[in-house]
Structure formats: C-alpha cells, structure tokens
C-alpha cells in the first residue's frame, strides 16, 4: 500500500498500532478516538485524500454544504458518545415552524406544535383532532413493540383518515431519511419522531466537518491515506468502518442479511438573502426544504442557503428538475440564487432496519463469525440508533470489543 502518513503530533510512526481501523468516516474516527482515549493506539486507513466520508462539508463560492441535510439529534446516541469523548457539538436548533406542500401548492403551516396544528388549513377540524390525539400519544409508546411492524402497517393502525396518514408519513420521512413504508420498521420511525419531538436537533456550526476535525485531532490516532484496503491487515484487532455490508463482506468473506439502501437526491443553493420559509415539507412529492445557512460559519455575511431533498424509492429516477421546481414553488426566486451544488443520488442509509428482520435487533452485530478480533461499524450495525446515531453506537461497541480482545491477548499467548 502506498501510504501518506498524517498523524497527530504525539503518535509514533514506528510503533505498531494496537487497533487498525479501515475507513476514515465518522464511525471509523469515533472508534479510533475511543480506543485512543482508553490508552491504546489506533491507525485509521482512508483511501480518499480527506477524512469524513458522508460527514464531510464541501465549500463552494463561500457557502458550506454538507453531504445532504444533516441534523444532530440531541437526545440520540451520537451526541451522548461525542460528549463522552469530550467533544461538545456546537450548533443551532432549526425552526420547527414551516409549511406543507401538496401538488406544487403551499398548503399551510406544518404541525410544529398545538398552535400550528389548529392553524393549518391543510387539515379539516376532524383531521386536526385526530392528529393532535396521535401526536400526544407518540411520546408514551414503546418503540420495541413496533419492531416487526412496517411503517405502513403502523400508520394504518393509528388512523383511518387519509390526510392524517399523509402527514404522519411526511414526518416519518423527515426524521428517518427513508421512503420505504412497506419495509422500514415502525420501531425506527417512532424512535426518530420521539427524539424530534423531544430534545430536537441542531444544525452544526461550520457543518459536520466540525465533528470530523475534532475526532481526527484525538491524540494517539494515526491517519493513513493511500490505496484502498483490499484484505484484512495483519493486526491484533481490526475495525471495519468503510461503506456498507458489501464492503465488509469483500474484506471478511462473511455475508449478512440486511434491509435495502435508502437514497436521496439533493440540491443545495446559496442565496443572497434569507429564504421566505425556513422549512417546507412535501406531502406530495416526497421532498423537503430546510434553511441550512443560519448556523455560524456556513455562509458569507448577509447570505443564506437552503437544501432541498427528495426521498427516493428503489423505483424512482432522481431529477434535478423536480428539485428545482420544488424550490420555485417554495418561494426561492432564481435571481436570489448565488451558487448551487447537486447530488444526483446520495446514500442516506446503507441498509435500513426492516420489519421483516425484526427492526433494530435484526441488524448484524459488530462481531464477524470466524474472525476473532474483527469488528464492524456502520449505520447498518447493532441494535442501537439510526443514521449517525447508529454509526457512533456501533463505533462505541466496536471500540469496547477491540479493547476487550486486546486485554485477552497476553493470556492467549
């Protein structure tokens, strides 16, 4: 392997690392940081010229764009684990007040709370009562009891009113980044909605590069940029944190049963002035627009930015024209756009937790059969969390398993 070493100041290039981490995304960096904070050393292998994976932040004409809309759930696993490492994410909470869009028409306020529920012209009074009743119950429901129900089955159990079902599906797409109601476990949908209604989310100052930079700076972590790793390193302990289950199978030869991928198409635009609306939720089509320019350091002074995403099904072909039409219907005038960045097809979840496999508990564990000392990290691994929460939860589990394995090695020898 052609290696370009880029180590933290106190990491020795000569001493072998205790743990080798394949993949320099958020999960790999978090696993390495947890290992290093426990007094061991870790080497992170990243084939690209920069760290971060789907947590990188790109800059264009002075505007910062994440890899699609990113939000950190304050009540989730990721925030807890970052805090345990000593990283305190800084950011700002987005507005929960917005508008629905149906068939190209802005149809009134989205339900950010009881007041907006009563004011939304999208819903008749019976729909408002029904939706208010359901949302009041959501916080008390047990997520695990829904593990083997699909989102469609659960929503149909909650209400028979078509417009209320539409709104619930819209909120679930928003919080799960997934448009697969016939497959996604309702356990995950409820968990994400509960966190959104609970402590809520923040958009990070300076983008998600903030977290990448903080994790990469952990003393004891060595970073290696070079050719892709095509076979397991000869090392005491290995953590695989690259790509999805297919990448792990290529390295280990062990296949796992998982749900399908969830993808989105994204159009980010830099604006010369703040948008008319900070949040627009598409009931039809399955899209959403949000203001991502208000956290510190994301846009030039006086400017703003928005991101519009379409939640793709496996049958859908991405369309930039559809995203641009949504922008226009949401009130973004072409003359306000300074710059833009289009992501035709982006992975939101490498393998969604599906009802057919039992929801979160049906995801693969971090252990690899036949490979002691090899552990998996990803948004498709382990029984905890979704999206970045699953990534960091599996990183925490992998780091703990790696440390236990290292502690047993002297006795084995």
C-alpha positions as CSV (number, residue, x, y, z in Angstrom):
1,X,0.0,0.0,0.0
2,X,1.2,3.5,-0.9
3,X,0.8,5.3,2.4
4,X,0.8,9.0,3.2
5,X,1.1,9.3,6.9
6,X,-0.7,12.2,8.6
7,X,-0.5,11.5,12.3
8,X,-1.4,13.5,15.3
9,X,1.6,15.1,17.0
10,X,2.2,12.6,19.7
11,X,1.6,9.4,17.6
12,X,4.7,7.4,16.7
13,X,5.1,6.2,13.1
14,X,7.5,3.5,14.3
15,X,5.5,1.8,17.0
16,X,2.8,-0.6,15.7
17,X,-0.8,0.3,16.5
18,X,-3.0,-1.8,18.7
19,X,-6.1,-1.3,16.5
20,X,-6.3,-0.9,12.8
21,X,-9.4,0.9,11.6
22,X,-10.5,0.6,7.9
23,X,-12.4,3.7,6.9
24,X,-11.9,7.3,8.0
25,X,-15.6,8.4,8.1
26,X,-17.4,9.4,11.3
27,X,-17.7,5.9,12.6
28,X,-14.0,4.9,12.0
29,X,-12.8,8.1,13.5
30,X,-15.1,7.7,16.6
31,X,-13.9,4.1,17.1
32,X,-10.3,5.2,16.9
33,X,-10.8,8.1,19.3
34,X,-12.5,5.8,21.8
35,X,-9.6,3.3,21.6
36,X,-7.1,6.1,21.9
37,X,-8.8,7.6,25.0
38,X,-8.6,4.2,26.6
39,X,-4.8,4.4,26.3
40,X,-4.3,2.3,23.2
41,X,-3.1,3.4,19.7
42,X,-5.1,3.2,16.5
43,X,-4.3,3.6,12.8
44,X,-7.1,4.8,10.5
45,X,-6.8,3.8,6.8
46,X,-8.7,6.1,4.4
47,X,-8.4,5.6,0.7
48,X,-9.5,9.2,-0.2
49,X,-7.5,12.3,0.3
50,X,-9.6,13.6,3.1
51,X,-11.4,12.2,6.1
52,X,-15.1,12.3,6.9
53,X,-17.0,10.2,4.4
54,X,-20.6,11.2,4.4
55,X,-19.8,13.7,7.2
56,X,-17.7,15.9,5.1
57,X,-18.5,19.6,4.4
58,X,-17.9,21.0,0.9
59,X,-17.2,24.7,0.2
60,X,-18.3,26.5,-3.0
61,X,-18.2,30.2,-3.5
62,X,-18.0,30.8,0.3
63,X,-21.0,28.5,1.1
64,X,-20.7,25.4,3.2
65,X,-22.7,22.4,2.1
66,X,-22.9,19.1,4.0
67,X,-23.5,15.8,2.2
68,X,-27.2,16.4,2.1
69,X,-29.2,17.8,5.0
70,X,-27.6,16.7,8.3
71,X,-29.0,17.2,11.8
72,X,-27.7,16.0,15.1
73,X,-30.3,14.6,17.4
74,X,-29.6,16.0,20.9
75,X,-31.3,13.0,22.6
76,X,-29.5,10.4,20.4
77,X,-26.6,8.1,20.8
78,X,-24.2,10.2,18.7
79,X,-24.5,13.3,20.9
80,X,-24.0,11.2,24.1
81,X,-21.0,9.4,22.7
82,X,-19.4,12.6,21.4
83,X,-19.9,14.2,24.8
84,X,-18.2,11.2,26.5
85,X,-15.1,11.7,24.3
86,X,-15.0,15.3,25.3
87,X,-16.5,16.8,22.1
88,X,-19.3,19.2,22.6
89,X,-21.0,19.9,19.3
90,X,-21.9,23.5,18.7
91,X,-24.8,24.5,16.6
92,X,-28.3,26.0,16.5
93,X,-31.8,24.5,16.5
94,X,-33.8,25.0,13.3
95,X,-37.2,26.4,13.3
96,X,-39.9,23.7,13.7
97,X,-42.5,26.0,12.1
98,X,-42.9,25.5,8.4
99,X,-45.3,24.8,5.6
100,X,-46.7,21.8,3.8
101,X,-46.6,21.5,0.0
102,X,-49.2,19.4,-1.8
103,X,-49.1,19.1,-5.6
104,X,-47.0,22.2,-6.0
105,X,-49.1,24.4,-3.7
106,X,-48.0,25.6,-0.3
107,X,-50.9,24.4,1.8
108,X,-50.4,26.0,5.2
109,X,-48.4,25.5,8.4
110,X,-46.7,22.3,9.2
111,X,-47.6,20.9,12.7
112,X,-44.7,22.2,14.8
113,X,-46.9,22.2,17.9
114,X,-50.5,22.5,19.1
115,X,-50.9,26.1,17.8
116,X,-49.8,25.4,14.3
117,X,-52.0,22.2,14.3
118,X,-55.0,24.4,14.9
119,X,-54.0,26.9,12.2
120,X,-53.0,24.6,9.4
121,X,-55.5,24.9,6.5
122,X,-54.2,21.6,5.1
123,X,-56.3,19.7,7.7
124,X,-60.0,19.8,8.5
125,X,-61.1,20.1,12.1
126,X,-61.6,16.3,12.4
127,X,-58.1,15.7,11.0
128,X,-56.7,18.2,13.4
129,X,-58.3,16.5,16.4
130,X,-57.1,13.1,15.2
131,X,-53.5,14.2,14.5
132,X,-53.4,16.1,17.8
133,X,-54.5,13.0,19.6
134,X,-51.9,10.8,17.9
135,X,-49.1,13.2,18.5
136,X,-50.0,13.5,22.1
137,X,-49.7,9.7,22.4
138,X,-46.4,9.2,20.5
139,X,-44.1,10.1,23.3
140,X,-45.7,7.4,25.5
141,X,-45.5,4.5,23.1
142,X,-42.8,1.8,23.4
143,X,-40.7,1.6,20.3
144,X,-39.6,-2.1,20.6
145,X,-43.2,-3.3,20.4
146,X,-43.3,-2.0,16.9
147,X,-40.1,-3.7,15.6
148,X,-41.9,-6.2,13.4
149,X,-44.5,-3.8,12.0
150,X,-43.9,-1.8,8.8
151,X,-44.5,1.9,8.8
152,X,-47.5,1.4,6.6
153,X,-49.0,-1.2,9.0
154,X,-48.4,1.1,12.0
155,X,-49.8,4.2,10.4
156,X,-52.8,2.4,9.2
157,X,-53.4,1.2,12.8
158,X,-53.1,4.7,14.1
159,X,-55.7,6.3,11.9
160,X,-58.1,5.8,9.0
161,X,-58.1,9.4,7.9
162,X,-56.2,9.8,4.6
163,X,-54.8,13.3,5.2
164,X,-53.6,12.4,8.7
165,X,-51.8,9.4,7.3
166,X,-50.2,11.6,4.7
167,X,-48.9,14.0,7.4
168,X,-47.6,11.1,9.5
169,X,-45.7,9.6,6.5
170,X,-44.3,13.1,5.8
171,X,-42.9,13.4,9.4
172,X,-41.5,9.9,9.3
173,X,-39.7,10.6,6.0
174,X,-38.3,13.7,7.5
175,X,-36.9,12.0,10.6
176,X,-35.7,8.7,9.1
177,X,-34.5,9.9,5.6
178,X,-36.2,6.9,4.3
179,X,-39.0,6.4,1.8
180,X,-39.8,2.7,2.2
181,X,-43.0,2.5,4.3
182,X,-43.7,-1.1,3.2
183,X,-40.3,-2.2,4.6
184,X,-39.0,0.2,7.3
185,X,-39.6,-0.9,10.8
186,X,-42.1,1.2,12.7
187,X,-39.8,0.9,15.7
188,X,-37.3,3.2,13.9
189,X,-40.0,5.6,12.8
190,X,-41.4,6.1,16.3
191,X,-37.9,6.4,17.8
192,X,-36.9,9.2,15.4
193,X,-40.2,11.1,15.7
194,X,-40.0,10.8,19.5
195,X,-36.5,12.3,19.5
196,X,-37.5,15.1,17.1
197,X,-40.5,16.0,19.4
198,X,-38.3,15.6,22.5
199,X,-34.9,17.3,22.7
200,X,-34.9,18.1,19.0
201,X,-32.0,18.6,16.7
202,X,-29.2,21.1,15.9
203,X,-27.5,22.1,12.7
204,X,-23.8,22.2,13.3
205,X,-21.7,25.4,13.2
206,X,-19.3,25.0,10.3
207,X,-21.0,21.9,9.1
208,X,-20.3,18.3,10.0
209,X,-16.7,18.9,9.3
210,X,-16.7,20.2,12.9
211,X,-17.1,16.6,14.2
212,X,-14.6,15.2,11.7
213,X,-11.9,17.7,12.7
214,X,-12.5,17.1,16.4
215,X,-12.3,13.3,16.2
216,X,-9.3,13.4,13.9
217,X,-7.4,15.5,16.4
218,X,-7.6,12.9,19.1
219,X,-4.0,12.1,20.4
220,X,-3.0,8.5,19.7
221,X,-4.8,8.3,16.4
222,X,-2.6,7.8,13.3
223,X,-4.2,8.5,9.9
224,X,-3.1,6.9,6.7
225,X,-4.2,8.0,3.2
226,X,-3.5,5.7,0.4
227,X,-4.8,2.8,-1.8
228,X,-8.0,1.0,-0.8
229,X,-7.5,-1.8,1.7
230,X,-8.4,-5.0,-0.1
231,X,-7.6,-7.5,2.6
232,X,-7.7,-7.6,6.4
233,X,-4.5,-6.2,7.9
234,X,-2.2,-8.4,9.9
235,X,-3.0,-6.7,13.2
236,X,-4.1,-7.7,16.7
237,X,-7.5,-6.0,16.2
238,X,-9.3,-4.7,13.2
239,X,-12.4,-2.4,13.0
240,X,-14.1,-2.3,9.6
241,X,-15.9,1.1,9.2
242,X,-16.0,1.5,5.4
243,X,-19.1,1.5,3.3
244,X,-22.0,-0.8,3.8
245,X,-22.3,-4.6,4.2
246,X,-21.0,-5.3,0.8
247,X,-17.6,-3.7,1.6
248,X,-17.4,-5.6,4.9
249,X,-18.2,-8.9,3.0
250,X,-15.5,-8.2,0.5
251,X,-12.9,-8.0,3.3
252,X,-14.2,-10.8,5.5
253,X,-15.9,-13.2,3.1
254,X,-18.9,-13.2,5.5
255,X,-22.3,-12.2,4.2
256,X,-25.2,-10.8,6.2
257,X,-28.9,-10.3,5.7
258,X,-29.8,-6.6,5.8
259,X,-32.5,-4.2,4.5
260,X,-32.3,-2.2,1.3
261,X,-30.4,1.0,0.8
262,X,-32.1,4.4,1.3
263,X,-31.1,7.2,-1.1
264,X,-31.9,10.8,-1.6
265,X,-31.2,13.4,-4.3
266,X,-30.2,16.8,-3.1
267,X,-29.9,20.3,-4.4
268,X,-28.1,22.9,-2.2
269,X,-28.3,26.5,-3.1
270,X,-26.5,29.6,-1.8
271,X,-28.8,32.6,-1.5
272,X,-28.1,36.3,-1.4
273,X,-30.8,36.8,1.2
274,X,-32.7,34.6,3.7
275,X,-35.5,32.4,2.3
276,X,-39.2,33.2,2.6
277,X,-39.7,29.9,4.5
278,X,-37.2,28.0,6.7
279,X,-39.0,24.7,6.3
280,X,-41.3,23.2,3.7
281,X,-42.4,19.6,3.9
282,X,-43.6,17.9,0.8
283,X,-46.6,15.7,1.2
284,X,-46.7,15.1,-2.5
285,X,-43.9,14.8,-3.8
286,X,-41.8,13.3,-1.1
287,X,-39.4,16.2,-0.6
288,X,-38.3,18.7,2.0
289,X,-36.6,22.0,2.1
290,X,-34.8,23.5,5.1
291,X,-32.7,26.5,5.8
292,X,-29.1,25.4,6.5
293,X,-27.5,28.8,6.3
294,X,-28.2,30.0,9.9
295,X,-25.5,28.1,11.9
296,X,-22.3,30.0,12.4
297,X,-19.7,29.8,9.6
298,X,-21.8,28.3,6.9
299,X,-22.5,31.3,4.6
300,X,-21.0,34.7,3.8
301,X,-22.2,37.7,5.8
302,X,-25.8,38.6,4.9
303,X,-26.3,35.5,2.8
304,X,-28.2,32.3,3.4
305,X,-28.6,28.8,2.0
306,X,-31.2,26.1,1.7
307,X,-31.1,22.4,0.9
308,X,-34.0,20.6,-0.8
309,X,-34.0,16.8,-0.9
310,X,-36.2,14.1,-2.5
311,X,-36.5,10.8,-0.7
312,X,-36.1,8.2,-3.4
313,X,-37.8,4.8,-3.6
314,X,-36.0,2.0,-5.3
315,X,-38.1,2.6,-8.4
316,X,-37.5,6.4,-8.7
317,X,-35.1,8.1,-11.0
318,X,-33.5,11.2,-9.5
319,X,-34.4,14.5,-11.2
320,X,-32.7,17.9,-10.8
321,X,-35.7,19.5,-12.5
322,X,-38.1,18.2,-9.8
323,X,-35.8,19.7,-7.1
324,X,-35.7,23.0,-8.9
325,X,-39.5,23.0,-9.3
326,X,-39.9,22.4,-5.5
327,X,-37.5,25.3,-4.8
328,X,-39.6,27.6,-7.1
329,X,-42.9,26.5,-5.5
330,X,-41.4,27.1,-2.0
331,X,-40.7,30.7,-3.0
332,X,-37.0,30.6,-3.9
333,X,-36.6,33.1,-6.8
334,X,-33.9,32.3,-9.4
335,X,-32.4,35.7,-9.0
336,X,-31.7,35.1,-5.3
337,X,-29.5,32.1,-6.1
338,X,-25.8,32.8,-5.9
339,X,-24.4,29.2,-6.3
340,X,-25.7,25.6,-6.2
341,X,-24.5,22.0,-5.7
342,X,-26.4,19.0,-6.9
343,X,-26.0,15.4,-5.6
344,X,-27.8,13.2,-8.1
345,X,-28.0,10.1,-5.9
346,X,-26.7,10.0,-2.3
347,X,-26.8,7.3,0.2
348,X,-28.8,8.3,3.3
349,X,-28.8,4.8,5.0
350,X,-26.6,2.0,3.7
351,X,-29.2,-0.6,4.9
352,X,-32.4,0.3,6.6
353,X,-33.8,-1.6,9.6
354,X,-36.7,-3.6,8.2
355,X,-39.7,-5.1,9.9
356,X,-39.2,-8.4,8.2
357,X,-35.9,-8.9,10.1
358,X,-37.2,-7.6,13.5
359,X,-36.2,-3.9,13.3
360,X,-33.1,-2.7,15.1
361,X,-32.5,-6.1,16.8
362,X,-32.4,-7.7,13.4
363,X,-29.4,-5.8,12.3
364,X,-26.0,-7.6,12.2
365,X,-23.9,-7.5,15.4
366,X,-20.5,-6.0,15.3
367,X,-18.8,-9.4,15.6
368,X,-17.6,-11.3,12.5
369,X,-18.0,-15.1,12.6
370,X,-14.7,-16.8,12.1
371,X,-12.7,-13.6,12.6
372,X,-12.0,-13.0,16.3
373,X,-10.7,-9.5,16.8
374,X,-12.5,-8.1,13.8
375,X,-15.4,-5.8,14.5
376,X,-17.9,-3.9,12.3
377,X,-19.1,-0.2,12.4
378,X,-21.8,1.4,10.3
379,X,-25.4,2.7,10.2
380,X,-26.4,-0.9,9.5
381,X,-24.7,-2.5,12.5
382,X,-26.0,-3.2,16.0
383,X,-29.3,-2.7,17.9
384,X,-29.0,1.0,18.7
385,X,-29.8,4.1,16.8
386,X,-30.5,5.2,13.3
387,X,-28.4,7.3,10.9
388,X,-25.4,8.9,12.7
389,X,-26.7,7.6,16.0
390,X,-26.3,4.0,14.7
391,X,-22.8,4.9,13.3
392,X,-21.5,6.1,16.6
393,X,-23.3,3.5,18.7
394,X,-21.7,0.7,16.7
395,X,-18.3,2.5,16.9
396,X,-18.6,2.6,20.7
397,X,-19.4,-1.1,20.7
398,X,-16.6,-2.0,18.3
399,X,-14.1,0.0,20.3
400,X,-15.1,-1.7,23.6
401,X,-14.9,-5.1,21.9
402,X,-11.5,-4.3,20.5
403,X,-10.2,-3.3,23.9
404,X,-11.5,-6.5,25.5
405,X,-9.8,-8.5,22.8
406,X,-6.5,-6.7,23.3
407,X,-6.8,-7.3,27.1
408,X,-7.2,-11.1,26.5
409,X,-4.2,-11.4,24.1
410,X,-1.5,-11.9,26.8
411,X,-3.4,-14.8,28.3
412,X,-3.9,-16.3,24.8
413,X,-0.2,-16.1,24.1
